[in-house]
């Protein structure tokens, strides 16, 4: 993470989940303008700070896909459905707000897998 995530990887990741992120009321982990600015400045990588925000989302999406067997419909349903343990907010909104939010959603998933719901 010290060098930052490669710009091409970030673009591909964001494009893959573009429709899911578009339905969120939260700001994206990395904005389109950040990507365009990096391209304009001929940068090959995102800044360390931006990379850390994006990495937490990448980690979350990998975990959610693993839990739901790469079933896109189930992944989207989980991430877009308001959850009581997240104050009635959809997990994707919580995850996009901060890295701590993404960690909170990861914890929710892990607790569910372990059978601990409270």
C-alpha positions as CSV (number, residue, x, y, z in Angstrom):
1,X,0.0,0.0,0.0
2,X,3.0,2.3,0.4
3,X,3.3,2.8,-3.3
4,X,-0.5,3.1,-3.9
5,X,-2.9,1.0,-5.9
6,X,-2.3,0.9,-9.6
7,X,-4.7,3.3,-11.4
8,X,-5.7,0.7,-14.0
9,X,-6.7,-1.8,-11.2
10,X,-8.7,0.9,-9.4
11,X,-10.5,1.8,-12.6
12,X,-11.4,-1.8,-13.4
13,X,-12.6,-2.4,-9.8
14,X,-14.8,0.7,-9.8
15,X,-16.2,-0.1,-13.2
16,X,-17.0,-3.7,-12.1
17,X,-19.2,-2.4,-9.2
18,X,-20.3,0.9,-10.8
19,X,-24.0,0.1,-10.7
20,X,-23.9,-1.1,-7.1
21,X,-22.1,2.1,-6.0
22,X,-24.4,4.3,-8.0
23,X,-27.4,3.1,-5.9
24,X,-25.7,4.2,-2.7
25,X,-26.4,7.5,-1.0
26,X,-22.8,7.6,0.3
27,X,-19.8,9.1,-1.5
28,X,-17.7,6.7,-3.4
29,X,-14.4,5.5,-1.9
30,X,-12.6,7.0,-4.9
31,X,-14.4,9.6,-7.1
32,X,-14.4,9.6,-10.9
33,X,-12.7,13.0,-10.7
34,X,-9.8,11.5,-8.6
35,X,-9.3,8.9,-11.3
36,X,-9.4,11.5,-14.1
37,X,-7.0,13.8,-12.3
38,X,-4.5,11.0,-11.8
39,X,-4.8,10.2,-15.5
40,X,-4.4,13.8,-16.5
41,X,-1.2,14.0,-14.4
42,X,0.1,10.8,-15.9
43,X,0.2,9.0,-12.6
44,X,0.3,5.2,-12.6
45,X,-0.9,4.8,-9.0
46,X,-3.3,6.4,-6.6
47,X,-2.0,8.2,-3.5
48,X,-1.4,6.1,-0.4
49,X,-4.4,7.8,1.4
50,X,-6.8,7.1,-1.5
51,X,-5.4,3.6,-1.9
52,X,-6.1,2.8,1.7
53,X,-9.8,3.9,1.4
54,X,-10.2,1.9,-1.8
55,X,-8.4,-1.2,-0.3
56,X,-10.9,-1.4,2.5
57,X,-13.7,-1.6,-0.1
58,X,-11.8,-4.1,-2.2
59,X,-11.3,-6.3,0.8
60,X,-15.0,-6.0,1.7
61,X,-16.2,-6.9,-1.8
62,X,-13.9,-9.9,-2.0
63,X,-15.2,-11.2,1.3
64,X,-18.9,-10.6,0.4
65,X,-18.4,-12.4,-2.9
66,X,-16.8,-15.3,-1.1
67,X,-19.6,-15.5,1.4
68,X,-22.3,-15.4,-1.3
69,X,-20.5,-17.7,-3.7
70,X,-19.9,-15.0,-6.3
71,X,-23.7,-14.6,-6.8
72,X,-24.0,-11.0,-7.9
73,X,-27.7,-10.8,-7.1
74,X,-27.2,-12.0,-3.6
75,X,-24.2,-9.7,-3.1
76,X,-26.2,-6.7,-4.3
77,X,-29.2,-7.7,-2.1
78,X,-27.1,-7.9,1.0
79,X,-25.3,-4.7,0.4
80,X,-28.4,-2.7,-0.6
81,X,-30.8,-3.9,2.1
82,X,-31.0,-1.8,5.3
83,X,-29.7,-3.7,8.3
84,X,-30.8,-3.2,11.9
85,X,-27.3,-3.6,13.3
86,X,-26.2,-0.7,11.0
87,X,-28.9,1.7,12.4
88,X,-31.2,0.7,9.5
89,X,-28.6,1.7,6.8
90,X,-27.6,-0.4,3.9
91,X,-24.2,-2.0,4.3
92,X,-22.9,-0.4,1.1
93,X,-23.7,3.1,2.5
94,X,-21.8,2.3,5.7
95,X,-18.9,0.8,3.8
96,X,-18.5,3.7,1.4
97,X,-18.4,6.4,4.1
98,X,-15.2,5.4,5.8
99,X,-12.6,2.6,6.2
100,X,-14.1,2.0,9.7
101,X,-17.5,1.6,8.0
102,X,-16.2,-1.0,5.7
103,X,-14.6,-2.8,8.7
104,X,-17.9,-2.6,10.5
105,X,-19.7,-4.3,7.6
106,X,-17.0,-7.0,7.5
107,X,-17.5,-7.6,11.2
108,X,-21.3,-7.9,10.6
109,X,-20.7,-10.5,7.9
110,X,-18.2,-12.4,10.1
111,X,-20.6,-12.3,13.1
112,X,-23.4,-13.7,10.9
113,X,-21.2,-16.5,9.6
114,X,-20.4,-17.4,13.2
115,X,-24.0,-17.2,14.3
116,X,-23.6,-14.1,16.5
117,X,-26.3,-11.6,15.6
118,X,-26.4,-9.3,18.6
